[in-house]
Amino acid sequence: MTINPKTKQAYDLIHKGVLAFTRAESQGMRIDVEYAEKKKARLTKKIERLENQLYETKFYRHWQHHSKSKPNINSGTQLAYYLYNIKNLEPPKQTESGKGSTDDESLKLLNIPELNDILEIKKLKKVRDTYLDAFLREQVHGYVHPSFNLHLVRTFRSSSDHPNFQNIPRRDEEAMKTCRKALYPRPGHQLLEVDYSALEVKIITCYSQDPNLLKYMNNPASDMHADMAKQIFKLPNLNKHIPEHKVLRDATKNGFVFPEFYGDYYKNCAEGVACRWGELPQSKWKAGQGIKMPEGTLADHLIEKGIKSYSQFEEHLKDIEEDFKTSRFPDHIRWEKHWWAAYQKYGYIDLKTGFRCSGVMNRKKIVNYPVQGAAFHCLLWSFIEIDRIMREEKWDTRIIGQVHDSIVLDAHPDELHKVAKTVRRVTCEDLPKAWKWIIVPLSVDMDLSGVDESWAEKKEFIC
């Protein structure tokens, strides 16, 4: 096995990263213990009320009658048998083994009030037991000190535990606000979150150097995900400031574009886009089904465009995948094939940041790992540099955590604009100068809470 010439660089990044993370862990973040305790108690009462309400329904009593015992609402197996064998409902989705699915998306698609109550109970229990309870359990004198690890994830990304600061809900607005409302800066300070914008797709571009990707990344006015959404959903135009259009753009971004870049294929993407995001069943579609559109619903729109069922949408996405690979981003697909061939020959892949991934990996992991790893290392390099400047200049502001592509700071109001400008310079200017392989412009988005306000109150901040 050859020695990667960047191995020393990789070791230094991890070594300095551990020290910077340790200082952030030591700083910790303030918890509103009283709020967490009261909210936990209120959630318990709400859960009990919903459960008692569920137990009195005809749906539950019928389920109980056929199960011969008290049904376990947390058992997917029991619920699937009742829904698809006893009630003979048509499954909106199927598992890999061909059975009716009872994941959250499937239960939402069935649109039965009692199933919606079960979903709500599960969500509230997770907020109470996984997050609020963890905050209370781990807090010491009103502060939690999450651990940030650099040695557990195969892609060389970070992880977090005690409590898991990186796993706080983001997609569910209510759950996110409930959890983040417990997290505060030090008295007289405010929370500043700095998030790399579209970092992974920019790193994908640095690896494949696909000309069309480069055009998108170098033109701030262009929008790759909007262009793909128009093609997938047969839209004449897309305005991401329209809430319904934003959902379709997000569906395209997370359900098709990124999965395709990471080696997935159209059948899995069709399920994600149509069912998970579009809330459509895996069957023939009817008017009124799916998420709302500016006019009617998604099913209404697609039926009008000639796509009347899930199977037709799947075939439609197959054609789009072919166009994606042959016309839109052919050089990226060639890079994927080259990367896979190199792994098959040598048994490992080297990241641009000096790290080496080896062992048994499938094709999807081979194209996923170098992007995930290198994207995080961009954040880690910035984290280390900001930490260094913070100590040299003796800021009162402190770095307190890291979530995927973002850094969270506990900022003093008097230092805010200086800190924000420094962070933007480090993340967007200094990093590309240090790592010449970054061949696209980098950008960050910033969110800021008010003085003595919780993380739930953060708003866009422009410095």
C-alpha positions as CSV (number, residue, x, y, z in Angstrom):
1,M,0.0,0.0,0.0
2,T,1.4,3.4,-1.0
3,I,1.8,6.2,1.5
4,N,-0.6,9.1,1.0
5,P,1.7,12.3,0.9
6,K,-1.1,14.2,2.7
7,T,-1.2,11.8,5.7
8,K,0.7,14.2,7.9
9,Q,-1.7,17.0,7.0
10,A,-4.6,14.7,7.9
11,Y,-3.1,13.8,11.3
12,D,-2.5,17.5,12.1
13,L,-6.1,18.3,11.3
14,I,-7.4,15.6,13.7
15,H,-4.9,16.5,16.4
16,K,-5.7,20.3,16.3
17,G,-9.4,19.4,15.9
18,V,-9.5,17.4,19.0
19,L,-7.9,20.2,21.0
20,A,-10.3,22.8,19.5
21,F,-13.3,20.6,20.2
22,T,-12.2,20.0,23.7
23,R,-12.2,23.7,24.4
24,A,-15.7,24.0,22.9
25,E,-16.9,21.1,25.1
26,S,-15.4,22.7,28.2
27,Q,-17.2,25.9,27.4
28,G,-20.6,24.2,27.1
29,M,-24.0,25.8,26.5
30,R,-26.6,27.0,29.0
31,I,-29.8,25.1,29.6
32,D,-33.0,26.5,30.8
33,V,-33.6,23.7,33.3
34,E,-36.9,25.1,34.6
35,Y,-38.3,25.3,31.0
36,A,-37.0,21.7,30.2
37,E,-38.6,20.3,33.3
38,K,-42.0,22.0,32.8
39,K,-42.0,21.2,29.1
40,K,-41.3,17.6,29.9
41,A,-44.2,17.4,32.3
42,R,-46.5,19.1,29.9
43,L,-45.5,16.7,27.1
44,T,-46.2,13.7,29.5
45,K,-49.7,15.0,30.1
46,K,-50.3,15.6,26.4
47,I,-49.0,12.1,25.6
48,E,-51.3,10.5,28.2
49,R,-54.3,12.5,26.9
50,L,-53.6,11.4,23.3
51,E,-53.1,7.8,24.4
52,N,-56.4,7.7,26.4
53,Q,-58.1,9.4,23.5
54,L,-56.8,6.7,21.2
55,Y,-57.8,3.9,23.4
56,E,-61.5,5.0,23.2
57,T,-61.7,4.9,19.4
58,K,-63.4,2.3,17.4
59,F,-60.1,1.9,15.5
60,Y,-58.2,0.9,18.6
61,R,-61.0,-1.3,20.0
62,H,-61.2,-3.2,16.7
63,W,-57.5,-3.6,16.7
64,Q,-57.5,-4.9,20.3
65,H,-60.4,-7.3,19.5
66,H,-58.4,-8.9,16.7
67,S,-55.0,-9.0,18.6
68,K,-56.6,-10.7,21.6
69,S,-54.5,-8.5,23.9
70,K,-53.6,-4.8,24.4
71,P,-51.9,-3.7,21.1
72,N,-48.5,-2.2,21.2
73,I,-48.8,1.1,19.3
74,N,-44.9,1.1,19.0
75,S,-44.9,-2.2,17.2
76,G,-44.7,-1.8,13.4
77,T,-45.3,-5.5,13.0
78,Q,-48.5,-5.5,14.9
79,L,-49.7,-2.4,13.2
80,A,-48.9,-3.7,9.7
81,Y,-50.8,-6.9,10.4
82,Y,-53.9,-5.0,11.5
83,L,-53.8,-2.4,8.7
84,Y,-53.0,-4.7,5.8
85,N,-54.3,-8.1,6.9
86,I,-57.3,-7.3,9.1
87,K,-58.5,-4.0,7.6
88,N,-57.2,-4.9,4.1
89,L,-56.0,-1.4,3.4
90,E,-53.8,-0.9,0.3
91,P,-50.2,-0.1,1.5
92,P,-49.1,3.3,0.3
93,K,-45.5,1.9,0.3
94,Q,-43.9,-1.4,0.6
95,T,-40.8,-2.6,2.5
96,E,-37.9,-4.2,0.6
97,S,-39.4,-7.6,1.4
98,G,-42.6,-6.6,-0.3
99,K,-44.8,-6.1,2.8
100,G,-46.8,-3.1,3.7
101,S,-44.7,-0.4,5.3
102,T,-45.6,1.3,8.6
103,D,-42.9,4.0,8.5
104,D,-44.0,7.6,9.2
105,E,-44.5,8.5,5.6
106,S,-46.7,5.5,5.0
107,L,-48.9,6.2,8.0
108,K,-49.2,9.9,6.9
109,L,-50.3,8.8,3.5
110,L,-53.1,6.6,4.9
111,N,-54.5,9.7,6.5
112,I,-56.4,8.0,9.3
113,P,-57.0,10.2,12.3
114,E,-55.9,7.5,14.8
115,L,-52.7,6.9,12.9
116,N,-52.0,10.6,12.9
117,D,-52.4,10.4,16.7
118,I,-50.0,7.5,16.9
119,L,-47.4,9.6,14.9
120,E,-47.9,12.6,17.2
121,I,-47.5,10.4,20.3
122,K,-44.2,8.9,18.9
123,K,-42.9,12.4,18.0
124,L,-43.7,13.8,21.5
125,K,-42.1,10.9,23.2
126,K,-38.9,11.3,21.2
127,V,-38.8,15.1,22.0
128,R,-39.4,14.3,25.7
129,D,-37.2,11.2,26.2
130,T,-34.4,11.7,23.6
131,Y,-33.8,15.4,23.9
132,L,-35.3,17.2,26.9
133,D,-34.5,14.3,29.2
134,A,-31.0,14.1,27.9
135,F,-30.5,17.9,28.5
136,L,-31.7,17.5,32.1
137,R,-29.7,14.3,32.7
138,E,-26.4,15.7,31.3
139,Q,-26.6,19.3,32.6
140,V,-24.2,20.4,35.4
141,H,-25.0,23.7,37.1
142,G,-27.3,24.6,34.3
143,Y,-24.8,23.8,31.4
144,V,-24.4,20.8,29.1
145,H,-21.1,19.9,27.7
146,P,-21.7,17.7,24.6
147,S,-18.8,15.5,23.4
148,F,-17.7,16.0,19.8
149,N,-15.9,13.0,18.5
150,L,-13.5,12.6,15.6
151,H,-12.8,8.9,15.7
152,L,-16.1,7.1,15.3
153,V,-17.4,7.8,11.8
154,R,-16.0,5.9,8.8
155,T,-16.2,9.0,6.6
156,F,-14.0,10.9,9.0
157,R,-16.9,13.2,9.9
158,S,-17.6,14.1,13.5
159,S,-20.2,12.7,15.9
160,S,-21.7,14.0,19.1
161,D,-23.0,12.4,22.4
162,H,-23.9,13.1,26.0
163,P,-26.1,14.8,24.7
164,N,-26.1,14.4,21.0
165,F,-26.0,18.1,20.0
166,Q,-26.0,17.2,16.2
167,N,-29.2,15.2,16.4
168,I,-31.6,17.9,17.5
169,P,-34.6,17.9,15.1
170,R,-34.4,20.2,12.1
171,R,-37.1,19.2,9.7
172,D,-40.0,19.2,12.1
173,E,-40.5,22.9,13.0
174,E,-42.5,22.2,16.3
175,A,-40.0,19.6,17.6
176,M,-37.0,21.8,16.6
177,K,-38.4,24.8,18.5
178,T,-39.3,22.8,21.5
179,C,-35.8,21.4,21.9
180,R,-33.9,24.6,20.9
181,K,-36.0,26.7,23.3
182,A,-34.0,25.0,26.1
183,L,-30.6,26.2,24.8
184,Y,-29.3,29.6,25.7
185,P,-26.1,31.6,25.5
186,R,-24.3,32.9,28.6
187,P,-26.2,35.8,30.2
188,G,-25.8,39.0,28.2
189,H,-24.7,37.1,25.0
190,Q,-26.4,35.7,21.9
191,L,-26.1,32.6,19.8
192,L,-24.6,32.9,16.3
193,E,-24.8,29.9,13.9
194,V,-22.6,29.9,10.8
195,D,-23.6,27.4,8.1
196,Y,-21.7,26.5,5.0
197,S,-24.1,26.9,2.0
198,A,-24.3,23.9,-0.4
199,L,-21.0,22.7,0.8
200,E,-21.3,19.0,-0.2
201,V,-22.3,19.8,-3.8
202,K,-19.4,22.2,-4.0
203,I,-17.0,19.4,-2.8
204,I,-18.6,17.1,-5.3
205,T,-17.6,19.6,-8.0
206,C,-14.1,19.8,-6.7
207,Y,-13.7,16.1,-7.1
208,S,-15.4,15.5,-10.5
209,Q,-14.6,19.0,-12.0
210,D,-17.7,18.5,-14.2
211,P,-18.0,21.6,-16.4
212,N,-21.8,21.9,-15.9
213,L,-21.4,21.7,-12.2
214,L,-18.7,24.3,-12.3
215,K,-21.0,26.6,-14.2
216,Y,-23.7,26.2,-11.5
217,M,-21.2,26.7,-8.7
218,N,-19.6,29.8,-10.2
219,N,-22.9,31.5,-11.0
220,P,-24.7,32.6,-7.9
221,A,-27.8,33.5,-9.9
222,S,-28.2,29.9,-11.1
223,D,-30.1,27.2,-9.2
224,M,-29.4,23.6,-10.1
225,H,-32.1,22.2,-7.8
226,A,-34.8,24.6,-9.2
227,D,-33.9,23.5,-12.7
228,M,-34.1,19.9,-11.8
229,A,-37.4,20.4,-10.0
230,K,-38.9,22.0,-13.1
231,Q,-37.9,19.0,-15.1
232,I,-39.2,16.4,-12.5
233,F,-42.5,18.1,-11.7
234,K,-43.1,19.5,-15.2
235,L,-43.2,23.1,-14.0
236,P,-42.9,26.1,-16.5
237,N,-41.2,28.0,-13.7
238,L,-40.3,27.7,-10.0
239,N,-40.1,30.4,-7.4
240,K,-38.5,29.1,-4.2
241,H,-40.1,31.9,-2.2
242,I,-43.5,30.3,-2.9
243,P,-43.8,27.8,0.0
244,E,-45.2,25.0,-2.2
245,H,-42.5,25.5,-4.8
246,K,-39.9,25.5,-2.0
247,V,-41.1,22.0,-0.9
248,L,-40.7,20.7,-4.5
249,R,-37.2,22.2,-4.7
250,D,-36.3,20.6,-1.4
251,A,-37.8,17.3,-2.6
252,T,-35.7,17.5,-5.7
253,K,-32.5,18.4,-3.8
254,N,-32.8,15.8,-1.1
255,G,-34.8,13.1,-2.9
256,F,-33.1,13.1,-6.3
257,V,-30.0,15.3,-6.9
258,F,-28.0,14.3,-3.9
259,P,-29.0,10.6,-4.0
260,E,-28.0,10.5,-7.6
261,F,-24.7,12.1,-6.9
262,Y,-24.2,9.5,-4.1
263,G,-24.8,6.6,-6.4
264,D,-28.5,5.9,-5.8
265,Y,-30.9,5.1,-8.7
266,Y,-34.3,6.2,-10.0
267,K,-36.5,3.7,-8.2
268,N,-35.4,4.7,-4.7
269,C,-35.5,8.3,-5.8
270,A,-39.1,8.0,-7.0
271,E,-40.2,6.7,-3.6
272,G,-38.4,9.5,-1.8
273,V,-39.7,12.3,-4.1
274,A,-43.3,11.1,-4.6
275,C,-44.0,9.4,-1.3
276,R,-41.8,11.0,1.4
277,W,-41.8,14.5,0.1
278,G,-44.9,14.6,-2.2
279,E,-47.1,12.5,0.2
280,L,-48.4,10.4,-2.7
281,P,-49.2,6.7,-2.5
282,Q,-47.5,3.9,-4.5
283,S,-50.6,3.3,-6.6
284,K,-52.9,5.0,-9.0
285,W,-53.4,8.7,-8.0
286,K,-56.6,10.5,-7.4
287,A,-57.5,14.1,-7.4
288,G,-56.8,15.9,-4.2
289,Q,-53.9,13.7,-3.1
290,G,-50.4,14.8,-2.2
291,I,-49.0,18.1,-0.9
292,K,-50.6,21.4,-1.8
293,M,-49.6,23.3,-4.9
294,P,-50.4,27.0,-5.7
295,E,-53.4,25.6,-7.5
296,G,-54.8,22.2,-6.2
297,T,-52.5,19.4,-5.1
298,L,-49.5,17.6,-6.5
299,A,-51.6,14.8,-7.8
300,D,-53.9,17.2,-9.6
301,H,-50.9,18.9,-11.2
302,L,-49.2,15.6,-12.3
303,I,-52.4,14.0,-13.5
304,E,-52.9,17.1,-15.7
305,K,-49.4,16.7,-17.1
306,G,-50.1,13.0,-18.0
307,I,-48.5,11.3,-15.0
308,K,-51.4,9.5,-13.3
309,S,-49.8,6.9,-11.1
310,Y,-46.7,6.1,-9.1
311,S,-45.6,3.6,-11.7
312,Q,-45.8,6.3,-14.4
313,F,-43.9,8.7,-12.2
314,E,-41.2,6.0,-11.7
315,E,-40.8,5.6,-15.5
316,H,-40.7,9.4,-15.8
317,L,-37.9,9.6,-13.3
318,K,-36.0,6.8,-15.1
319,D,-35.9,9.1,-18.2
320,I,-34.8,12.0,-16.1
321,E,-32.0,9.9,-14.5
322,E,-30.7,9.0,-18.0
323,D,-30.7,12.7,-19.0
324,F,-29.0,13.5,-15.7
325,K,-26.2,11.1,-16.4
326,T,-25.7,11.6,-20.1
327,S,-26.6,15.3,-20.7
328,R,-26.5,17.3,-17.5
329,F,-23.5,15.9,-15.6
330,P,-21.7,13.3,-17.7
331,D,-18.2,14.2,-16.4
332,H,-19.4,13.6,-12.9
333,I,-20.7,10.1,-13.8
334,R,-17.3,9.4,-15.4
335,W,-15.6,10.4,-12.2
336,E,-17.8,8.0,-10.2
337,K,-16.9,5.2,-12.5
338,H,-13.2,6.0,-12.3
339,W,-13.4,6.3,-8.5
340,W,-15.1,2.9,-8.3
341,A,-12.5,1.3,-10.6
342,A,-9.7,2.7,-8.5
343,Y,-11.1,1.2,-5.3
344,Q,-11.6,-2.2,-7.0
345,K,-8.0,-2.1,-8.0
346,Y,-6.3,-0.8,-4.8
347,G,-8.9,-1.5,-2.0
348,Y,-8.9,2.0,-0.7
349,I,-9.7,5.6,-1.7
350,D,-7.7,8.7,-0.7
351,L,-9.6,11.9,0.2
352,K,-8.4,15.3,-0.9
353,T,-7.7,16.1,2.7
354,G,-5.2,13.3,3.2
355,F,-7.5,10.7,4.8
356,R,-7.7,7.1,3.5
357,C,-10.9,5.0,3.5
358,S,-10.3,1.3,3.2
359,G,-12.1,-2.0,3.9
360,V,-15.3,-3.4,2.3
361,M,-17.4,-0.7,0.7
362,N,-20.1,-0.7,-1.9
363,R,-20.2,1.6,-4.9
364,K,-22.6,4.0,-3.1
365,K,-20.1,4.4,-0.2
366,I,-17.2,4.9,-2.6
367,V,-18.7,8.0,-4.0
368,N,-20.3,9.2,-0.7
369,Y,-17.3,8.9,1.7
370,P,-14.8,11.3,-0.1
371,V,-17.5,14.0,-0.3
372,Q,-18.8,13.7,3.2
373,G,-15.4,13.5,4.7
374,A,-13.8,16.4,2.8
375,A,-16.8,18.6,3.4
376,F,-16.6,18.1,7.1
377,H,-12.8,18.7,7.0
378,C,-13.5,22.1,5.5
379,L,-15.6,22.9,8.5
380,L,-13.1,21.4,10.9
381,W,-10.2,23.5,9.4
382,S,-12.4,26.6,9.8
383,F,-13.3,25.6,13.4
384,I,-9.7,25.2,14.3
385,E,-8.7,28.5,12.7
386,I,-11.5,30.5,14.4
387,D,-10.6,28.9,17.7
388,R,-7.0,30.0,17.2
389,I,-7.9,33.6,16.4
390,M,-10.4,33.7,19.2
391,R,-7.7,32.8,21.7
392,E,-5.0,35.0,20.2
393,E,-7.3,38.0,20.2
394,K,-8.8,37.1,23.6
395,W,-12.4,37.3,22.5
396,D,-15.1,37.1,25.0
397,T,-17.0,35.2,22.3
398,R,-16.7,31.4,22.4
399,I,-17.2,28.5,20.0
400,I,-19.6,26.1,21.8
401,G,-20.5,23.5,19.2
402,Q,-20.8,22.1,15.7
403,V,-23.7,20.7,13.7
404,H,-22.9,19.0,10.4
405,D,-21.9,22.0,8.2
406,S,-22.3,24.7,10.8
407,I,-20.4,26.2,13.7
408,V,-22.3,27.6,16.8
409,L,-20.8,30.5,18.8
410,D,-21.8,32.1,22.0
411,A,-21.2,35.7,21.0
412,H,-20.7,39.0,23.0
413,P,-22.8,41.7,21.4
414,D,-19.9,44.2,21.4
415,E,-17.8,41.8,19.4
416,L,-20.6,40.5,17.0
417,H,-19.7,42.3,13.8
418,K,-15.9,41.7,14.2
419,V,-16.5,38.0,14.9
420,A,-18.9,37.6,12.0
421,K,-16.5,39.2,9.6
422,T,-13.6,37.1,10.8
423,V,-15.6,33.9,10.6
424,R,-16.7,34.8,7.0
425,R,-13.1,35.6,6.0
426,V,-11.8,32.3,7.5
427,T,-14.5,30.1,6.0
428,C,-14.8,31.7,2.6
429,E,-11.4,33.2,1.8
430,D,-8.7,31.7,4.0
431,L,-9.7,28.1,3.5
432,P,-9.5,28.1,-0.3
433,K,-6.1,29.8,-0.1
434,A,-4.9,27.0,2.2
435,W,-6.4,24.2,0.2
436,K,-5.8,24.8,-3.5
437,W,-8.0,21.9,-4.6
438,I,-11.1,24.0,-3.6
439,I,-11.8,25.4,-7.1
440,V,-15.3,26.9,-6.4
441,P,-16.3,29.9,-4.3
442,L,-17.5,29.1,-0.8
443,S,-20.2,30.9,1.1
444,V,-21.9,30.8,4.5
445,D,-25.3,31.7,5.9
446,M,-25.6,33.2,9.4
447,D,-28.4,33.1,11.9
448,L,-28.5,35.0,15.2
449,S,-30.6,35.0,18.3
450,G,-31.2,38.1,20.3
451,V,-29.4,38.9,23.5
452,D,-30.5,36.4,26.2
453,E,-32.8,34.7,23.7
454,S,-32.9,30.9,23.0
455,W,-31.6,29.1,20.0
456,A,-35.2,28.8,18.9
457,E,-35.4,32.5,18.3
458,K,-32.6,32.7,15.8
459,K,-33.1,34.8,12.6
460,E,-31.1,35.5,9.5
461,F,-28.1,37.7,10.2
462,I,-26.2,39.7,7.5
463,C,-23.0,41.3,8.5
